[in-house]
Amino acid sequence: MPTNFNKIIALFLLGGVLLLMACNLSGAASGETSAATPGSESTVPPGSAFTDTAGAPVPSDTQPPTKTPNPTATYTIVHLMTPVDTSGTTRFITDLKTKDYAAQKKSIGGDDFSTNRYERPFTAKDMVYLPDVDLTRVEMKIQSPWVYITFEFAGPRAEGVGQTMYGAEFDTNRDGRGEYLVWGASPPSGTWITDGVEVWKDTNADVGGPTPQVTNAPWNLGDGYDKNLVVSGKGDDPDLAWIRQTEGGAKVQLAFKYSAIGNAPQFLWNGLADAGVRNPKWFDYNDHFTQKEAGSPYPVQTTLYPLNALSALDNTCRDPYGFTPTGTEPGLCAYIGTISGTVFRDQYGPNPPATIDNGILDANEPVWPHGGIDLGQGACPASGYKTASIGSSGTYSFPGLPIGAYCIHFSPSGPTVFTTSPTDVPVTLVADGHAVINFGVDWVDAPR
């Protein structure tokens, strides 16, 4: 019995010794740090003293393990809606082609730094021609819910893919300041993508500086298009704006939801290609740079040529959508129209030979090559802007007129001649419009 009791006591003591050794080997108060768990924040620099569980500073004998960084969250873009193929044109703008003068390293027109117009498809200083920056035509097609902008340029350039930005500005309150800029980097293929596409908004109305379109340089108090609505599909609506090649890379097409520009029913718009500055926050560029800093594409401007800080850039004039312009809108394209007509003897009605003076040029009525035509600007009565002679065919013409309001006045010749139609006719000439105004005359006694 004592022998068994002694064995039990010995086993008990041996267990206590093993337990004590296990506690010492656990590291709970050994002065060594343990590895931080992922996501925990350690304030102990490697190799420094640290505080043990009792709060007493003790030296560190070993290098603490490196902190495991938090895992980086991934951003997956899920597209629910892509543009569809479209055809047709709602509006278009043509632009000067500079390609024919590339060898001479110059533009021959279309560039007016003072009014925010650029024809600069060249690199700075050495004036290397960039055909993908040389816009020739920009088309807009509105097909709800999408707006399509197609850019036609002198030729593609491999180095421009991913670099040249194609875009359009939208002036929704028609004051000369762009409210929205939609643009995207030259795409690699004909597949619709969102990579490199951006939609910007000006939230504080400082695009264009104190005087829109007109240079205010040096002026650096604004931030241009300051709010980014979407970039490469990242934003509130990942489907907001897209880009692709068309015609094997000969053209580039943007597509964006009409909501990107606030569903504006009326606006001015213009196209641009930018492989140079590419900074929405510096719009308008002629406020950010002085003309001396920007340089010039015209060799005749000897103190400014060649291009300098503002190069590799082309833009168009501004086209109206949803309204008839007055002709005074800043940056408006110089649209023209024609007014023409015929002076005739009003002796037949619609069913000759009935003699009816109805003031309308009917079939078989002879011309009357006499009298004078005077054109005035504005509402009738107005005169003195231009005059036209009446040819032997009885016709007159005023070609190449700027759009706007006019008054046409006809003065018959001869005391016995009287008019059968109004002598003062108001005309509102629209872009590419052709107004035809005829004047009828007749007499009781044959004029001498």
CORUR-V548565 format. One record per pair of residues at least 6 apart in sequence whose C-alpha atoms are under 8 Angstrom apart, sorted by the first residue. I is the first residue (numbers start at 1). J is the second residue. Records with the same first field share a line. If there is no record, write none. Layout:
# CORUR-V548565
I: J + J
This chain:
# CORUR-V548565
24: 30
28: 53
29: 52 + 53
31: 52 + 58 + 59 + 60 + 61
32: 60 + 61 + 62 + 64
33: 64
34: 64 + 65
35: 64 + 65 + 66 + 67
36: 42 + 65 + 67 + 68
37: 68
38: 67 + 68 + 69 + 70
39: 68 + 69 + 70
42: 67
44: 50
46: 63 + 64 + 65 + 66
47: 60 + 61 + 62 + 63 + 64
48: 59 + 60
49: 57 + 58 + 59 + 60
50: 57 + 58 + 59 + 60
51: 57 + 58
52: 58
77: 233 + 234 + 238
78: 238
79: 238 + 239
80: 239
81: 239
82: 192 + 239 + 242
83: 146 + 192 + 242 + 255 + 256
86: 143
87: 141
88: 141
89: 139 + 140 + 141
90: 139 + 140 + 141 + 142
91: 139 + 140 + 141 + 321
92: 137 + 138 + 139 + 140 + 319
93: 137 + 138 + 139 + 270 + 316 + 317 + 319
94: 136 + 137 + 138 + 316
95: 110 + 135 + 136 + 137 + 316
96: 109 + 110 + 119 + 135 + 136
97: 134 + 135 + 136 + 154
98: 106 + 107 + 108 + 119 + 121 + 134
99: 129 + 131 + 134 + 154
101: 107 + 108
102: 128 + 129
103: 129
105: 122 + 127 + 128 + 129 + 297
106: 127 + 297 + 298 + 299
107: 119 + 120 + 297 + 298
108: 298
109: 119
110: 117 + 118 + 119
111: 117 + 118 + 119 + 120 + 297
112: 118
113: 215 + 286 + 291
114: 213 + 214 + 215 + 286 + 291
115: 213 + 214 + 215 + 286 + 331
116: 213 + 214 + 215 + 284 + 285 + 286 + 331
117: 314 + 315 + 316 + 317
118: 313 + 314 + 315 + 316
119: 134 + 297 + 313 + 314 + 315
120: 134 + 297 + 307 + 311 + 312 + 313 + 314
121: 129 + 130 + 131 + 133 + 134 + 311 + 312 + 313 + 314
122: 128 + 129 + 130 + 307 + 311 + 312 + 313
123: 129 + 130 + 307 + 311 + 312
124: 306 + 307 + 308 + 309 + 310 + 311 + 312
125: 306 + 307 + 308
126: 306
127: 306 + 307
130: 157 + 312
131: 153 + 154 + 155 + 156 + 157
132: 153 + 154 + 155 + 156 + 157 + 160 + 164
133: 153 + 154 + 164 + 273 + 274 + 275 + 312 + 313 + 314
134: 153 + 154 + 155 + 273 + 314
135: 151 + 152 + 153 + 154 + 272 + 273 + 314 + 315
136: 152 + 153 + 154
137: 151 + 152 + 153
138: 149 + 150 + 151 + 152 + 271
139: 148 + 149 + 150 + 151
140: 147 + 148 + 149 + 150
141: 147 + 148 + 149
142: 148
144: 257 + 258
145: 257 + 258 + 259
146: 255 + 256 + 257 + 258
147: 255 + 256 + 257 + 258
148: 253 + 254 + 255 + 256
149: 168 + 253 + 254 + 255
150: 251 + 252 + 253 + 254
151: 166 + 251 + 252 + 253 + 271
152: 250 + 251 + 252
153: 250 + 251
155: 250
156: 249 + 250 + 251
160: 186 + 275
161: 185 + 186 + 187 + 188
162: 185 + 186 + 187 + 188 + 196
163: 185 + 186 + 275
164: 185 + 186 + 273 + 274 + 275 + 276
165: 183 + 184 + 185 + 186 + 273 + 274 + 275 + 278
166: 183 + 184 + 185 + 186 + 252 + 271 + 272 + 273 + 274
167: 181 + 182 + 183 + 184 + 254 + 271 + 272 + 273
168: 181 + 182 + 183 + 269 + 270 + 271 + 272
169: 178 + 179 + 180 + 181 + 182 + 269 + 270 + 271
170: 178 + 179 + 180 + 181 + 261 + 267 + 268 + 269 + 270
171: 177 + 178 + 179 + 180 + 267 + 268 + 269
172: 178 + 179 + 264 + 266 + 267 + 268
173: 266 + 267
174: 267 + 268 + 329
175: 212 + 329 + 330
176: 208 + 212 + 213 + 329 + 330 + 331
177: 205 + 206 + 207 + 208 + 212 + 213
178: 202 + 207 + 208
179: 201 + 202 + 203 + 205 + 207 + 225
180: 199 + 200 + 201 + 202 + 225 + 261
181: 199 + 200 + 201 + 225 + 280
182: 197 + 198 + 199 + 200 + 241
183: 197 + 198 + 199 + 254
184: 195 + 196 + 197 + 198 + 242 + 243 + 254
185: 195 + 196 + 197
186: 244 + 245 + 252
187: 193 + 243 + 244 + 245 + 252
188: 244 + 245
189: 244 + 245 + 248 + 249
190: 244 + 245 + 246 + 248 + 249
191: 244 + 245
192: 242 + 243 + 244
193: 242 + 243 + 244
194: 231 + 232 + 233 + 239 + 241 + 242 + 243
195: 231 + 232 + 233 + 242
196: 231 + 232
197: 230 + 231 + 232 + 233 + 241 + 242 + 243
198: 228 + 229 + 230 + 231 + 232 + 241
199: 228 + 229 + 230 + 231 + 241 + 260
200: 225 + 226 + 227 + 228 + 229 + 230 + 280
201: 225 + 226 + 227 + 228 + 229
202: 224 + 225 + 226 + 227
203: 225 + 226 + 227
206: 222 + 223 + 224
207: 222 + 223 + 224 + 225 + 283 + 284
208: 214 + 215 + 224 + 283 + 284 + 287
209: 216 + 219 + 222 + 284 + 287
210: 216
212: 330
213: 284 + 330 + 331
214: 286
215: 286 + 287
216: 286 + 287
217: 286 + 287 + 288 + 289 + 290
218: 287 + 288 + 289 + 290
219: 287 + 288
220: 287 + 288
222: 282
223: 281 + 282 + 283
224: 280 + 281 + 282 + 283 + 284
225: 280 + 281 + 282 + 283
226: 280 + 281
229: 235 + 236
230: 236 + 237 + 238 + 240 + 241
232: 238
233: 239 + 240 + 241
240: 256 + 257 + 260
241: 254 + 255 + 256 + 257
242: 254 + 255 + 256
243: 252 + 253 + 254 + 255
244: 252 + 253 + 254
245: 251 + 252 + 253
246: 252 + 253
258: 264
265: 321 + 322
266: 320 + 321 + 322 + 323
267: 320 + 321 + 322 + 323
268: 318 + 319 + 320 + 321
269: 318 + 319 + 320 + 321
270: 315 + 316 + 317 + 318 + 319
271: 315 + 316 + 317
272: 313 + 314 + 315 + 316
273: 313 + 314 + 315
274: 312 + 313 + 314
275: 311 + 312 + 313
276: 310 + 311 + 312 + 313
277: 310 + 311
282: 288
285: 310
289: 309 + 310
291: 304
292: 304
293: 308 + 309 + 310
294: 307 + 308 + 309 + 310 + 311
295: 304 + 305 + 306 + 307 + 308 + 309 + 310
296: 304 + 305 + 306 + 307 + 308
297: 305 + 306 + 307
298: 305 + 306
299: 305 + 306
317: 331 + 332 + 333
318: 331 + 332 + 333
319: 332 + 333
320: 332
324: 430
326: 403 + 404
327: 402 + 403 + 404
334: 402
335: 402 + 403 + 431 + 432
336: 400 + 401 + 402 + 403 + 430 + 431 + 432 + 433
337: 399 + 400 + 401 + 402 + 403 + 429 + 430 + 431 + 432 + 433 + 434
338: 397 + 398 + 399 + 400 + 401 + 429 + 432 + 433 + 434 + 435
339: 397 + 398 + 399 + 401 + 434 + 435 + 436 + 437
340: 395 + 396 + 397 + 398 + 399 + 434 + 435 + 436 + 437 + 438
341: 395 + 396 + 397 + 436 + 437 + 438 + 439
342: 367 + 394 + 395 + 396 + 437 + 438 + 439
343: 367 + 368 + 369 + 370 + 390 + 394 + 395 + 438 + 439 + 440 + 441
344: 361 + 365 + 366 + 367 + 368 + 369 + 394 + 438 + 439 + 440 + 441
345: 365 + 366 + 367 + 368 + 440 + 441 + 442
346: 356 + 357 + 358 + 359 + 360 + 361 + 365 + 366 + 420 + 440 + 441 + 442
347: 355 + 356 + 357 + 365 + 442
348: 354 + 355 + 356 + 357 + 362 + 363 + 364 + 365
349: 355 + 356 + 357 + 358 + 362
350: 362 + 363
357: 420 + 442
358: 420 + 421
359: 420 + 421 + 439 + 440 + 441
360: 421 + 438 + 439 + 440
361: 438 + 440
367: 393 + 394
368: 393 + 394 + 441
369: 390 + 391 + 392 + 393 + 394 + 395
370: 390 + 394 + 412 + 413
371: 390 + 410 + 411 + 412 + 413
372: 387 + 388 + 389 + 390 + 410 + 411 + 412 + 413
373: 387 + 388 + 389 + 390 + 396 + 408 + 409 + 410 + 411
374: 383 + 384 + 385 + 386 + 387 + 388 + 408 + 409 + 410
375: 382 + 383 + 384 + 385 + 386 + 387 + 406 + 407 + 408 + 409
376: 382 + 383 + 384 + 385 + 386 + 406 + 407 + 408 + 409
377: 383 + 385 + 404 + 405 + 406 + 407
378: 404 + 405 + 406 + 407
379: 405 + 406 + 407 + 426
380: 406 + 407 + 424 + 425 + 426
381: 407 + 424
382: 406 + 407 + 408
383: 407 + 408 + 409
388: 396 + 397 + 398
389: 396
390: 396
402: 429
403: 428 + 429 + 430 + 431
404: 428 + 429 + 430
405: 426 + 427 + 428 + 429
406: 426 + 427 + 428 + 429
407: 424 + 425 + 426 + 427
408: 423 + 424 + 425 + 426 + 427
409: 423 + 424 + 425
410: 423 + 424 + 439
411: 423
412: 418 + 419 + 441
414: 447 + 448
415: 447
416: 443 + 444 + 445 + 446 + 447
417: 441 + 442 + 443 + 444 + 447
418: 441 + 442 + 443
419: 439 + 440 + 441 + 442
420: 439 + 440 + 441 + 442
421: 439 + 440 + 441
422: 439
423: 439
425: 437
427: 435
429: 435
